[in-house]
Amino acid sequence: MSERRPNRIVPIIVGTAVVVAGGIGTYLYLKGSFSDATSPLASAKVVPDEALMAGFVSTDPKNWAQLQQFGTPEAQKLVDKGLKDFNKEMLTESNINYEKDVKPWLGSVMFAVLPSPTVKPAQATPPKSSPEVRMLMVVGVKDKVSALSFANKLKAKKAGTKQIDYKGIKIEETTDKSGKTYTALLDSHLVMSDEKEAVQLAIDTFKGQPSFASKAGAASLLTKGVDVQNSIAQFYIPDYAGTVQQALANNPNTPPLPPETLKQLKAVQSVVMGVGIDNAGVRMKAIAKVDPSVMKVQYKASPGKVASQLPAETIALIAGNGISQTWATVVEQSKADPQAQQGFDMARQQLRLVNLDLDKDIFGWMDGEFAFAAIPSTKGILAPVGFGGALVFQTSDRKTAEATFNKLDAIAKGNSIAVAPRKIQGKTVTEWQIPQQGAFLGHGWIDENTMYVAIGGPIADVMANKPSQPLDNSTSFKTVTGSLQKPNAGYFYLDMDKTMSLVNRQLPPAQKSSITPETTAILNSMHGIGLTVTQPDASTGQVEVLLALKPKTGK
């Protein structure tokens, strides 16, 4: 894959140069206006309206330069090598120097995903070579003088190219060992694809057919985007439901979705995502507009206190709020989905056989904050794995929670599992023990309203009392989650240093060797990953992800 990529870029650039040099006269080309040619909205005006989604990549070197403040020496070497290999490939194949020949005129890059061609009535099946989707690239030219200079430099290299006339506009077909590329100049934009029909559709759009920018709500998405510092990419899906349905239609092997699931998908009206680089690392934000009359899951901000019940050495965490409320909403919505309702009814019947009520005993009392965490463990039954698990639940109904675990203890005893209490610093923990192996599960109460379930014997010792060094006060947790939006519905948190330490310690040599040095360098350059969800209003949902990067260190 890494070898194929440069070979496709070079013919695209060469074809672009030939189009610029031979497609129009110098005078007419130079007098054009470039006021907004490199904006997402301007580029989207030559993208056909059937495009499922579009992405806009910034070519502003100031934004990309923000990455230079991060990285271990290994990661820095990896990036430097990639850039040098890219430039070397272009110089070898076509005598192109990106910094001197391309960068001065390259204003912006938009790519669009188009659906596969529809099957004509005379066709029994689509052509075997037809892809599920087609890619179209739109390049905004910011400096026509530099572009013409570059084009004239390569004009003599027309071997392997030919021109195709389509509605008065020249399409340049460039052929090399990796295939064909089609390129056309549309005023201040260059469109290109490895599918001729995609370029023809762009020409139709340029001549007046509906564009991606003319879709309902698209202009606003393209103009506003997502507010991230030093944006390097934006992605736009103005018709999310239509995009999902088209994607499913393009893949006949995908089983049909239940009606209720389709209804939920249609409730998502649009999605826009932005990627930027700030002082903490690479940040991604996605905003979805939904129909609140259909999406009835009520947002409930999490107080964010449950992390204080976990130790600083926690490897990973998923935390949120109100499981019982979410369960009640899911049950209500399942009434319109016979398949889902049947599954829930079967689960209820199975649990009744052991005297448990799915709605009351399992989910009903989980009305506060919760956390699922992975914690290092080098002792006990899970020592070979290297970590155990902890589940923390805050509840306003301790009576029901205790009754549920009394029932679970009785079930365990009936299956030859020893159940016995143990004191940990004055706190009682009830443990499930396997003969000759020790405890594999324990449960108890941290305080009046907070219970825990420990998976792996030593984890109970960690969870029984509030840790002296809690997770929410650790440098790692603050670095990874401290800049995420608040209030929020909870967190996903992953400490990359602890994760890599676990991988290096526990992974068998054969599996460890399958991880490439490049992957290791990238992972080691990260503090961790943080994710959170917020809901500013009933019709808007937001997801924020931070790849927290380590600051640059000396080589």
Secondary structure, DSSP 8 states (H G I E B T S, - for coil): -TTHHHHHHHHHHHHHHHHHHHHS-HHHHHT---SSTTSHHHHHTTSBTT-SEEEEEE--HHHHGGGGGB--HHHHHHHHHHHHHHHHHHHHHH---IIIIITTTEEEEEEEEEE-----TT-SS--TT--SEEEEEEEEES-HHHHHHHHHHHTT--TTEEEEEETTEEEEEEEETTEEEEEEEETTEEEEESSHHHHHHHHHHHTTS-BGGGSTTHHHHHHH----TTEEEEEEES-HHHHHHHHHHT-TTS----HHHHHHHHHEEEEEEEEEEETTEEEEEEEEEE-TTT-----------GGGGSBTT--EEEEEE-HHHHHHHHHHHHTT-HHHHHHHHHHHHHHHTTT--IIIIIIIT--SEEEEEEEE--SSTTTTTTEEEEEEEE-S-HHHHHHHHHHHHHHHHTTT-EEEEEEETTEEEEEEEETTTEEEEEEEEEETTEEEEEESHHHHHHHSS--SSBGGGSHHHHHHHTTS-SS-S-EEEEEHHHHHHHHHHHS-HHHHTTS-HHHHHHHHTEEEEEEEEEEEETTEEEEEEEEEE-B----
